[in-house]
Amino acid sequence: MMTPRVTDIAFKAAPRAMEARGLLGWVRFTLDGRYGVDGVGVRRTASGRLALAFPERIDGHGRAHSVLRPLDVATRRGIEVQVFDALARDGGLAS
C-alpha cells in the first residue's frame, strides 16, 4: 500500500496550558490532493515522541468513534513523517 501524499500543511499552536498535557497544537492538510483533513492533534507522548491524534466524535454513551484515521501503522507513520518534516522545515514545531 502506498502512503498518501500530504500537502498544504498548516499548524495552529495550542495554548501553553495544554502543552503540559502533551497537546502542542492542531494541523490541517490535504490528503492525496483530494481530501481536506482538519482538526488533527499534534501531541508529544510521555516518552517524548511526536504523534498525530486523529479527530473523534463521542456518542451519547461516551464511546469514541473515529471521524478519519489511518487503517494501518505504516500509513499512520507515513503521514506523520510528512507532517512533522514539513513543520520542522517551516519552524512551526520544535522537535
C-alpha distances in whole Angstrom, upper triangle without the diagonal:
4,7,9,12,15,19,22,22,26,27,30,32,33,37,38,39,35,34,36,34,31,30,30,29,26,24,23,20,19,15,14,17,18,18,21,20,23,25,22,24,24,26,27,27,30,29,28,25,23,21,20,21,20,23,24,27,30,32,35,35,33,30,27,24,21,21,18,15,12,11,10,11,9,8,12,13,11,13,16,16,16,19,21,21,22,25,26,27,28,30,29,29,30,28
4,6,9,12,15,19,19,23,25,28,30,31,35,36,38,34,33,35,33,30,29,28,27,25,22,21,18,16,12,11,14,15,16,19,18,22,23,21,23,23,25,26,26,30,28,28,24,22,20,19,21,19,22,24,27,30,32,36,36,34,31,28,25,22,21,18,15,12,12,11,12,9,8,11,12,9,11,14,14,13,16,18,18,19,22,23,24,25,28,27,26,28,26
4,6,9,13,16,16,19,21,24,26,28,31,32,34,30,29,32,30,26,25,24,23,21,18,17,15,13,10,9,13,14,14,16,15,18,20,17,20,19,21,23,23,27,25,24,21,19,17,15,18,16,19,22,25,28,30,34,34,32,29,25,23,19,19,15,13,10,11,10,11,8,5,8,9,6,7,10,10,10,12,15,15,16,18,20,20,22,24,23,22,24,23
4,6,10,13,14,17,19,22,24,26,30,31,33,29,29,31,29,26,24,23,22,19,16,15,12,10,6,6,9,11,11,13,12,16,18,16,18,18,21,23,24,27,27,25,22,19,17,15,17,15,18,20,23,27,29,33,33,31,28,25,22,18,17,13,12,10,12,12,13,10,7,9,11,8,7,11,11,10,12,15,15,15,17,19,20,21,23,22,22,24,23
4,7,10,11,15,17,21,23,25,29,31,32,29,28,31,30,26,24,23,21,19,15,13,10,8,6,5,8,10,11,12,12,15,18,16,19,18,21,23,25,28,27,26,22,19,18,16,18,17,19,22,25,29,31,35,35,33,31,27,24,21,19,16,15,13,15,15,16,13,10,12,12,9,8,11,11,8,10,13,13,12,15,17,17,18,21,20,20,23,22
4,7,7,11,13,17,19,22,25,27,29,26,25,28,27,23,21,20,18,15,11,10,7,6,5,6,8,10,10,10,10,12,15,13,15,15,18,20,22,26,26,24,20,17,15,13,16,14,17,20,23,27,29,33,34,31,29,25,23,19,18,15,14,13,16,16,16,14,11,12,12,9,7,9,10,6,7,11,11,10,12,15,15,15,18,16,17,20,19
4,6,9,12,16,19,21,25,27,29,26,25,29,28,25,22,20,18,15,11,9,6,5,7,8,7,10,10,10,10,12,15,14,17,16,20,22,24,28,28,25,22,19,18,16,18,17,18,22,25,28,31,35,36,33,31,28,26,22,20,17,17,16,19,20,20,18,15,15,15,13,10,12,12,8,8,12,11,9,11,14,13,13,16,15,16,20,20
4,6,10,13,17,19,23,25,27,25,24,28,27,24,21,19,16,14,10,8,5,6,9,11,9,12,11,9,10,11,14,14,16,16,20,22,25,29,29,26,23,20,19,16,18,17,18,22,25,28,31,34,36,33,32,28,26,23,20,18,18,18,22,23,23,21,18,18,18,16,13,14,14,11,10,13,13,9,11,14,13,12,15,13,16,19,20
4,7,10,13,16,20,21,24,21,21,24,23,20,18,15,13,10,7,6,4,7,10,12,12,14,12,10,10,10,12,11,13,12,16,18,21,25,25,22,20,16,15,13,15,15,16,20,23,26,29,33,34,31,29,26,24,21,19,17,17,17,21,21,21,20,17,16,16,14,11,11,12,9,7,10,10,7,8,11,11,10,12,10,12,16,17
4,7,10,13,16,19,21,19,18,22,22,19,16,13,10,8,5,5,6,10,13,16,15,16,14,11,11,9,11,11,12,12,15,18,21,24,25,22,20,16,16,14,15,15,16,20,22,25,29,32,33,30,29,25,24,21,19,18,18,19,23,24,23,22,20,18,18,17,14,14,15,12,9,11,12,9,8,12,12,10,11,9,11,15,16
4,6,10,13,15,17,15,15,18,18,16,12,10,7,6,5,7,9,13,15,18,18,19,17,14,12,10,10,10,10,9,12,15,18,21,22,19,18,14,14,12,14,14,15,19,21,24,28,31,32,29,28,24,24,21,19,18,19,20,23,24,23,23,20,18,18,18,15,13,15,13,9,10,12,10,7,11,12,10,10,7,8,12,14
4,7,10,12,15,13,13,17,16,15,11,9,5,5,6,9,12,15,18,22,21,22,19,16,14,11,10,10,10,10,12,15,18,21,23,20,19,15,15,14,14,15,15,18,21,23,27,29,31,27,27,24,24,21,20,19,20,22,25,26,25,25,23,20,21,21,18,16,18,17,13,13,16,14,11,14,15,13,12,8,10,13,16
4,7,8,11,10,9,13,14,12,9,6,4,7,9,12,15,19,21,24,24,25,22,19,17,14,12,12,10,9,11,13,16,19,20,17,17,14,15,14,14,16,16,19,21,24,27,30,31,27,27,24,25,22,22,21,21,23,27,27,25,26,24,21,21,22,19,17,19,18,14,14,16,15,11,14,16,13,12,8,9,11,14
4,6,8,6,7,11,11,10,7,5,4,7,10,14,17,21,23,26,26,27,24,21,18,14,12,12,9,9,10,12,15,17,20,17,17,15,15,14,14,15,15,18,20,21,25,27,28,24,25,22,23,21,21,21,21,23,27,27,26,27,25,22,22,24,21,18,20,20,17,16,19,18,15,17,19,17,15,12,11,13,15
4,5,6,7,10,11,11,9,8,8,11,14,17,21,24,26,30,30,30,27,24,21,18,15,15,13,13,13,14,17,19,21,19,20,17,18,17,17,19,18,20,22,23,26,28,29,26,26,24,25,24,24,24,25,27,30,31,29,31,29,25,26,27,24,22,24,24,20,19,22,21,18,19,22,20,17,14,14,15,18
4,5,5,7,10,10,9,8,10,13,16,20,23,27,29,32,32,33,30,27,24,21,18,18,15,14,13,13,16,17,19,17,18,17,18,18,18,21,21,23,24,25,29,31,31,27,28,26,27,26,26,27,27,28,31,32,30,31,30,26,26,28,25,22,24,25,21,20,22,22,18,19,22,20,17,15,14,14,16
4,6,6,8,10,9,10,11,15,18,21,25,29,30,34,34,35,31,28,25,22,18,18,15,15,13,14,16,16,19,18,19,18,19,19,18,21,21,22,23,23,27,28,29,25,26,24,26,26,26,27,27,29,32,32,30,32,31,27,27,29,27,24,26,27,23,22,25,25,21,22,25,23,21,18,17,17,19
4,5,5,7,6,7,9,12,15,19,22,26,27,31,31,32,28,25,22,19,15,15,12,11,10,11,13,14,17,15,17,15,15,15,14,17,17,18,20,20,24,26,26,22,23,21,23,22,22,23,23,25,28,28,26,28,27,24,24,26,23,21,23,24,20,19,23,22,19,20,24,22,20,17,15,16,17
4,5,5,5,5,8,12,15,19,22,25,27,30,31,32,28,26,22,20,16,15,12,10,8,8,11,12,14,12,14,12,14,14,14,17,18,20,22,23,27,28,28,25,25,22,24,23,24,24,23,25,28,27,25,27,26,22,22,24,22,19,21,22,19,17,20,20,17,18,21,20,17,15,12,13,14
4,5,7,9,12,15,19,22,25,29,30,33,34,35,32,29,25,23,19,18,14,13,10,10,11,10,14,12,14,14,15,17,16,20,20,21,23,24,27,29,28,25,25,23,25,25,26,26,25,26,29,29,26,28,28,24,24,27,25,21,23,25,22,20,23,24,20,21,24,23,21,18,16,15,16
4,6,9,11,14,17,21,24,27,28,31,33,33,30,27,23,21,17,16,12,12,9,9,9,9,13,12,14,13,13,14,13,17,17,18,20,20,24,25,25,21,21,19,22,21,23,23,22,24,26,26,24,26,26,22,22,25,23,20,22,24,21,19,23,23,20,21,25,24,22,19,16,16,17
4,6,9,12,15,18,21,24,25,28,30,30,27,25,21,19,16,14,10,8,5,5,6,8,11,9,10,9,10,11,11,15,16,17,20,21,24,27,26,22,22,19,21,20,21,21,20,21,24,23,21,23,23,19,19,21,19,16,19,20,17,16,19,20,17,18,21,21,19,16,13,13,13
4,6,8,12,15,18,21,22,26,27,27,24,22,18,15,12,11,7,6,5,7,9,11,14,12,12,10,10,10,9,13,13,15,18,19,23,25,25,21,21,18,20,18,19,19,18,20,23,23,21,23,22,18,18,21,18,15,18,19,16,14,18,18,15,17,20,19,17,14,12,13,14
4,7,10,14,16,20,21,25,26,26,24,21,18,15,12,11,8,5,5,7,10,13,15,12,12,9,10,10,11,14,15,18,20,22,26,28,28,25,24,21,22,20,21,20,19,21,24,24,22,23,22,18,18,20,17,14,16,17,14,12,15,15,12,13,17,15,14,10,8,10,11
4,7,10,14,17,19,23,23,24,21,18,15,12,9,8,6,5,7,10,13,16,18,15,15,11,11,10,10,12,13,16,18,20,24,27,27,24,23,20,21,19,18,18,18,19,23,23,22,23,21,18,18,19,16,14,16,16,13,12,16,15,11,14,17,15,14,10,9,12,13
4,7,10,14,16,19,20,20,17,14,11,8,6,5,4,5,9,12,15,18,20,17,16,12,11,9,9,10,10,14,16,19,22,25,26,23,22,19,19,16,15,15,15,17,20,21,20,21,19,16,17,18,14,13,15,15,11,12,15,14,11,14,17,15,15,11,11,14,15
4,7,10,12,16,16,17,14,11,8,6,6,5,6,7,11,14,17,20,21,19,17,13,12,9,10,10,11,15,17,20,24,27,28,25,24,20,20,17,15,14,14,15,19,20,19,20,17,14,15,15,12,11,13,12,8,10,13,11,9,13,15,13,14,10,11,14,15
4,7,10,13,13,13,11,7,5,4,6,7,9,10,14,17,20,24,25,22,20,16,14,11,12,11,11,15,17,21,24,27,28,26,24,21,19,16,14,13,14,15,19,20,20,20,17,15,16,16,12,12,15,12,9,12,14,12,11,15,16,14,16,13,14,18,19
4,6,10,9,10,8,6,5,7,9,9,12,13,16,19,22,25,26,23,21,17,15,12,14,12,13,17,19,23,26,29,31,28,26,23,21,17,15,13,14,14,18,19,19,18,15,14,15,14,10,12,13,10,8,12,13,11,11,15,15,14,16,14,15,19,19
4,7,6,7,6,5,6,9,12,12,15,16,20,22,25,28,29,26,23,20,18,15,16,14,15,18,21,25,27,30,32,30,28,24,22,18,16,13,14,14,17,19,20,18,15,15,16,14,11,13,15,12,11,14,15,13,14,18,18,17,19,17,19,22,23
4,5,6,5,6,7,10,14,13,16,17,20,23,24,28,28,26,23,20,17,15,16,13,15,18,21,24,26,30,31,29,27,23,21,17,15,12,12,11,14,16,17,16,12,12,14,12,9,12,14,11,11,15,16,14,16,19,19,19,21,19,20,23,23
4,5,7,9,11,14,17,16,20,20,23,26,27,31,31,29,25,22,20,18,19,17,18,21,24,27,29,33,34,32,30,26,23,20,18,14,15,13,16,17,18,16,13,14,16,13,11,14,15,12,13,17,17,16,18,21,20,21,24,22,23,26,26
4,6,8,11,14,18,17,21,21,25,27,29,33,33,31,28,24,22,20,21,19,20,23,25,29,31,34,36,34,31,28,25,22,19,16,17,16,19,20,21,20,16,17,19,16,14,17,17,14,15,18,18,16,19,22,21,20,23,22,23,27,27
4,7,10,13,17,17,21,22,25,28,30,34,34,32,29,26,23,20,21,18,18,21,23,26,28,32,33,32,29,26,23,20,17,14,16,16,18,20,22,20,17,18,20,17,15,18,20,17,17,21,21,19,21,24,24,23,26,24,25,29,29
4,6,10,13,14,17,19,22,26,27,31,31,30,27,23,21,17,17,14,15,17,19,23,25,28,30,28,26,22,20,16,13,11,13,14,16,18,20,19,16,16,18,16,14,16,18,16,15,19,20,18,20,23,23,22,25,22,23,27,27
4,7,10,11,15,17,20,24,25,29,30,28,25,22,19,16,16,13,13,16,18,21,24,27,29,27,25,22,19,16,13,11,13,14,17,20,21,21,17,16,19,17,14,16,18,15,14,18,19,17,17,21,21,20,22,20,21,25,25
4,7,7,11,13,17,20,22,26,27,25,22,19,16,12,12,9,9,13,15,19,21,25,26,24,22,18,16,13,10,8,10,12,15,18,18,18,15,14,16,15,12,13,16,14,12,15,17,16,16,19,20,19,21,18,19,22,23
4,6,9,12,15,19,21,24,26,24,21,18,15,12,11,9,8,12,14,17,20,23,25,22,21,18,16,13,11,10,12,14,18,20,20,21,17,15,18,17,14,14,17,15,13,15,18,16,15,19,20,19,20,16,17,21,22
4,6,9,12,16,18,21,23,21,20,16,14,10,9,7,6,9,12,15,18,21,23,20,19,15,15,12,10,10,12,15,18,20,20,21,18,16,18,18,15,14,18,17,13,15,18,17,16,19,21,19,20,16,16,20,20
4,7,10,13,15,19,20,18,16,13,10,6,6,5,6,10,13,16,19,22,23,20,19,15,14,11,10,9,10,12,15,17,16,18,15,12,14,15,11,11,14,14,11,12,16,15,14,17,19,18,18,15,14,17,18
4,6,10,12,15,17,15,14,10,8,6,5,6,8,11,14,16,20,23,23,20,19,15,15,13,13,12,12,14,17,18,17,19,17,13,15,16,13,11,15,15,11,12,16,15,13,16,19,18,17,14,13,15,15
4,7,10,13,14,12,11,7,6,5,6,9,11,14,17,19,23,26,26,23,22,18,19,16,16,15,14,15,18,18,17,18,16,13,13,15,12,10,12,13,10,9,13,13,11,13,16,15,14,11,10,12,12
4,6,10,11,9,8,6,5,6,7,11,13,15,18,20,23,26,26,22,21,18,19,17,18,17,16,16,19,19,17,18,18,14,14,16,14,11,14,15,12,11,15,16,13,14,18,18,16,14,11,12,11
4,7,8,6,6,5,6,9,10,14,16,18,21,23,26,29,28,25,24,21,22,20,21,20,18,19,21,20,18,19,19,15,15,17,16,12,14,16,14,12,15,17,14,14,18,18,16,14,11,11,10
4,5,5,5,6,7,10,11,14,17,18,21,22,26,28,27,24,22,20,21,20,22,21,18,18,21,19,16,19,19,15,15,18,17,14,16,18,16,14,18,19,17,17,21,22,20,18,15,14,12
4,5,7,10,11,14,14,18,20,21,24,24,27,30,28,25,24,22,24,23,25,24,22,22,24,22,19,22,22,19,18,21,21,17,19,22,20,18,21,23,20,20,24,25,23,21,17,16,14
4,6,9,11,14,16,19,22,23,26,27,30,33,31,28,26,24,26,24,26,25,22,22,24,21,18,20,21,18,17,20,20,16,18,21,19,17,19,22,20,19,23,24,22,21,17,16,13
4,7,9,13,15,18,21,23,26,27,31,33,32,29,27,25,26,24,26,24,22,22,24,22,19,20,21,18,16,19,18,15,15,18,17,14,16,19,17,16,19,21,18,17,14,12,9
4,6,10,13,16,19,21,25,26,29,32,31,28,26,23,24,22,23,22,19,18,20,18,15,16,17,14,12,15,15,11,12,15,14,11,14,16,15,14,18,19,18,16,13,12,9
4,7,10,13,16,19,22,24,28,31,30,27,25,22,22,20,21,19,17,16,19,17,15,15,16,12,11,13,12,8,10,12,11,8,11,13,12,12,15,16,15,13,10,10,8
4,7,10,13,15,19,21,24,27,27,24,22,18,19,16,17,15,13,13,15,14,12,13,13,9,9,12,10,7,10,12,10,9,12,14,13,14,17,18,17,15,12,13,12
4,6,10,12,16,18,22,25,25,22,20,16,16,13,14,12,10,10,14,14,12,13,12,8,9,11,9,7,10,11,9,9,13,14,13,15,17,18,18,15,13,15,14
4,7,9,12,15,18,21,21,18,16,13,13,10,11,10,9,11,13,14,13,15,14,10,12,14,12,10,14,15,12,13,17,17,16,18,21,21,20,17,16,18,17
4,7,10,13,16,20,20,17,15,11,10,7,8,6,6,9,12,13,13,15,13,10,13,14,11,11,15,15,13,15,18,18,17,20,22,22,22,19,18,20,20
4,7,10,13,17,18,15,13,10,9,6,6,6,8,11,14,16,17,19,16,14,16,18,15,15,18,18,16,18,21,20,19,22,25,24,24,21,20,23,23
4,7,10,13,14,11,10,6,5,4,5,8,9,13,14,17,18,20,18,16,19,20,18,18,21,22,19,21,24,24,23,26,28,27,28,24,23,26,26
4,6,10,11,9,8,6,5,7,7,10,12,16,17,20,21,24,22,19,23,24,21,21,25,25,23,25,28,27,26,29,32,30,31,27,26,29,29
4,7,8,6,5,5,6,9,10,13,15,19,20,22,23,26,24,22,25,27,24,24,28,28,26,27,31,30,29,32,34,33,33,30,29,31,31
4,5,5,5,7,7,11,12,15,17,21,21,24,25,28,26,24,28,29,27,27,31,31,29,31,34,34,32,35,38,37,37,33,32,35,34
4,6,7,10,11,15,16,19,21,24,25,27,29,32,30,28,31,33,31,31,35,35,32,34,38,37,36,39,41,40,40,36,35,37,37
4,6,9,11,15,17,20,21,24,24,27,28,31,30,28,31,33,31,31,34,35,33,34,38,38,36,39,42,41,40,37,36,38,37
4,7,10,13,15,18,19,22,23,25,26,29,28,25,28,30,28,28,31,32,30,31,35,35,33,36,38,37,37,33,32,34,34
4,7,10,13,15,16,19,19,21,22,26,24,22,25,27,26,25,29,30,28,29,33,33,32,34,37,36,36,33,31,33,32
4,7,9,12,12,16,16,18,19,23,21,19,22,24,22,22,25,26,24,25,29,29,28,31,33,33,33,29,28,30,29
4,6,9,10,13,14,16,18,21,19,17,21,22,20,21,24,25,23,25,28,28,27,30,33,32,32,29,28,30,30
4,5,6,10,11,14,15,18,16,14,17,19,17,17,21,21,20,22,25,25,24,27,29,29,29,26,25,28,27
4,7,11,12,15,17,19,16,15,18,19,16,17,21,21,19,21,24,24,23,27,28,28,28,25,25,28,27
4,7,9,12,14,16,13,11,15,15,13,14,18,17,16,19,21,21,21,24,26,25,27,24,23,26,25
4,6,9,10,12,9,8,12,13,11,12,15,16,15,17,20,20,20,23,25,25,26,23,22,25,24
4,6,7,9,6,5,9,10,9,10,13,14,14,16,18,19,20,22,24,24,26,23,22,24,23
4,7,9,7,8,11,12,12,14,16,17,17,19,21,22,23,25,27,28,29,27,26,28,26
4,6,6,6,9,10,11,12,14,16,17,18,20,22,23,24,26,28,29,27,25,27,24
4,5,5,6,8,10,10,12,14,15,16,18,20,21,22,24,26,26,25,23,24,21
4,5,5,6,9,10,11,12,14,15,16,18,20,21,22,24,25,24,23,24,21
4,5,5,6,9,10,11,12,14,15,17,18,20,21,23,24,23,21,23,21
4,5,5,6,9,10,11,12,14,16,16,18,20,21,22,20,19,21,19
4,5,5,6,9,10,10,12,14,15,16,18,20,21,19,17,19,16
4,5,5,6,9,10,11,13,14,16,17,19,20,19,18,19,17
4,6,5,6,9,10,11,12,14,16,17,18,17,16,18,17
4,5,5,6,8,10,10,12,14,15,16,14,13,15,13
4,6,5,6,8,10,10,12,14,15,14,13,14,12
4,6,5,6,9,10,11,12,14,13,13,15,14
4,6,5,6,9,10,11,12,11,10,13,12
4,5,5,6,9,10,10,9,8,10,9
4,6,5,6,9,10,10,9,11,10
4,5,5,6,9,8,9,12,12
4,5,5,6,5,5,8,9
4,5,5,6,6,7,7
4,6,8,9,10,11
4,5,8,10,12
4,6,7,10
4,7,10
4,6
4
